[in-house]
Amino acid sequence: FLTWDHPVVRSSMDLLLSGEDGKVSFAVWPQSKDSNLLLEMIFIVECLGSSKLDLDRFLPPRVVRVLVDKAGNDLAANISGLALDGVVQDGDVGKLDGERGDTLRGVFEQVWDRGHEYAEATSQKIIDEALATAEKTGRAALGRLESLRKQGNPVPEAEWAAAKDEAASLAHALSMTRLRLDSVRLVLIGGAAESFVIY
């Protein structure tokens, strides 16, 4: 019996997520009455640092998903990934070449930039929360040592310094958290999508 925390499972997931296959896909949703373009972007918020800091206590890898339409709206809260999977079908990437592809490219670039803006804003909130939690934990640790001192219990300077150093190291590591784009899916919706269907 394997749990999600088992080394074999964790290693397998790391291998899958860090692989180069399946990062970009193109799909169509021709049955929709609306004519639109959606760009689904999956980001990973990850904090890399010394294993001694046990950074996962404050910021384990987090997934940030955005789903931006051609108007620049984030629809991720309204359309889940599973819901989208249930209505789209594979699109013909080859048909993106030429004039039709050129028309989409300008819109795509704007939507792409907007998606990054949404993801960065969400990521910053996650980082700020982790920093606040780490700072609170650090203050509690130093407060405990100070309380022991006031009660007349000897607290070695090395232990005091170690607690301060850990708090500073945690703050630095968390502030260096990165937002990594993991995968992208372009979805054409409505009448414009019909000509890109693979039959």
Sequence and secondary structure as in RCSB ss.txt:
>XXXX:A:sequence
FLTWDHPVVRSSMDLLLSGEDGKVSFAVWPQSKDSNLLLEMIFIVECLGSSKLDLDRFLPPRVVRVLVDKAGNDL
AANISGLALDGVVQDGDVGKLDGERGDTLRGVFEQVWDRGHEYAEATSQKIIDEALATAEKTGRAALGRLESLRK
QGNPVPEAEWAAAKDEAASLAHALSMTRLRLDSVRLVLIGGAAESFVIY
>XXXX:A:secstr
   TTSHHHHHHHHHHHH STTSEEEEEETT SS EEEEEEEEEEE    GGG GGGT   EEEEEEEETTS B 
TTTS HHHHHTT EEB GGGGSSHHHHHHHHHHHHHHHHHHHHHHHHHHHHHHHHHHHHHHHHHHHHHHHHHHHH
TT    HHHHHHHHHHHHHHHHHHHT EEEEEEEEEEEETHHHHTTB  
